[in-house]
Amino acid sequence: MEFKDYYSILGVPKTASREEIRTAYRSLARKYHPDVAQDKLTAEAKFKEINEAYEVLGDPAKRSQYDEISARWKGGGSFRSSTRAGRTTRGESPGGFSFEEFDFGGSTGFSSFFEQFFGRGSEGFGSFFGAEQTSPPTHATQADLMVSMSEAIHGAQKSITVRAPGGASKSFNVKLPPGIYDGQQIRLAGQGPRGGDLLLIARIGPHPEFRREGEDLVAEVDIPAWMAVLGGTVTIETLDGRRRLTIPPGTSSGKRFRFPGHGLPKRSGGRGDLHARIELVVPQNPDAEERALWERLSRLDNR
């Protein structure tokens, strides 16, 4: 199994702050998003890779776990037989033991490294480096299925490949209906290793424009200072297309405007909300005319 250097994938140092990681992710996600990239095939593979990296480094708990995995990986570690989400592994340490594994490719979207340590149903890195396995065996092999926010809303068809020992593989398509929620299970009878069932668990990936708060989404909306004072209208992106947002006079930074039902699908039905959070943008290098106007405002404010 190949070690994944998530810091290198996002192009940030190990000392990067959470905001620096988010900024790097957003820049790369916009560049390689399959909807805008010219080379769709290459872009999709890169997009999955950076989403996986941000899934880990963007979460403080997962990032801490990853940093410890990275340190211990370089020092070497022994393997115990285990079953992980996304792949079934039989075998032990590299010291003379054999392996038999099933990997899932295509639109599952996560590497074997991710599935081993961070996939749903995984036991973390403890058993990987020698701790006892505690999870009960399951009758179905599990694999996380990466689903974009847009696919969760509108539905999609995903291509899945199951690679068995010896290189044999089979591919099939999975049709996802609109309204898939995070954690929803899709059981494919007889499609797993050795004719067993394959249980796909939908995992909604991050998005460069939205931050998740449960099933709600938060979009940062930048407006100039004059608009915060005088009011105005801006256009924002949602998962359902563009929407117009009216900014009333006297709007403060941090104020939220709610768009009901424009968030992610809920387990109980319906959708969460989209919150447009206002961020004021001030000129960084005002020219002489602009500076004179700001100075005049300052004098008026201090009368």
HELIX and SHEET records of a PDB file:
HELIX    1   1 TYR A    6  LEU A   10  1                                   5    
HELIX    2   2 ARG A   18  TYR A   32  1                                  15    
HELIX    3   3 LYS A   40  LEU A   57  1                                  18    
HELIX    4   4 PRO A   60  GLY A   75  1                                  16    
HELIX    5   5 SER A  112  PHE A  118  1                                   7    
HELIX    6   6 MET A  149  HIS A  154  1                                   6    
HELIX    7   7 PRO A  165  GLY A  167  5                                   3    
HELIX    8   8 PRO A  193  GLY A  195  5                                   3    
HELIX    9   9 ALA A  225  LEU A  230  1                                   6    
HELIX   10  10 ALA A  288  ASP A  301  1                                  14    
SHEET    1   A 5 SER A  82  ARG A  84  0                                        
SHEET    2   A 5 ARG A  87  ARG A  90 -1                                        
SHEET    3   A 5 GLU A 100  GLY A 106 -1                                        
SHEET    4   A 5 ALA A 156  ARG A 163 -1                                        
SHEET    5   A 5 SER A 169  LEU A 176 -1                                        
SHEET    1   B 3 ALA A 140  VAL A 147  0                                        
SHEET    2   B 3 ASP A 197  ILE A 204  1                                        
SHEET    3   B 3 GLN A 185  LEU A 188 -1                                        
SHEET    1   C 4 ARG A 211  GLU A 213  0                                        
SHEET    2   C 4 ASP A 216  PRO A 224 -1                                        
SHEET    3   C 4 LEU A 274  VAL A 281  1                                        
SHEET    4   C 4 ARG A 256  PHE A 259 -1                                        
SHEET    1   D 2 GLY A 232  THR A 238  0                                        
SHEET    2   D 2 GLY A 241  ILE A 247 -1                                        
END                                                                             
